[in-house]
Amino acid sequence: MIDADDVRRIALSLPETLEKEAWRMPTFRVAGKMFITVPDDQTSFAVRCPRHERTELIAAEPEKFWVPPHEASSSWVRVRLAALEDLDELYDILADSWKQAAPDRLTENFVAPARRDPGSA
């Protein structure tokens, strides 16, 4: 099962990402901009997400994506760890949030690793 340690490992593998505690929880930043938070219960994480995309994500997969009332006006979405299909999906979500926060000098040369073959061990 995917857990908060997987979030941390993948987040820190993204270029120039640093972990910093804020609000008594781990946050991950690139160029000083936060792009992931992992709340205390560690059953979900929050990522940057433009509001128009967030609405579509939640409508398409409400078991996976949600927004608590206090974050309704933000451009963030929460993701339930237990609802993720695999580490590739987790990587894609985290990398997308990283790209929204990272400066152009990092994103223009960023190449995501090849996806794993689901049939391989």
Summary of the structure (lengths in Angstrom):
residues: 121
radius of gyration: 14.0
end to end distance: 15.4
largest distance: 42.1
contacts: 324
relative contact order: 0.19
helix: 37%
strand: 24%
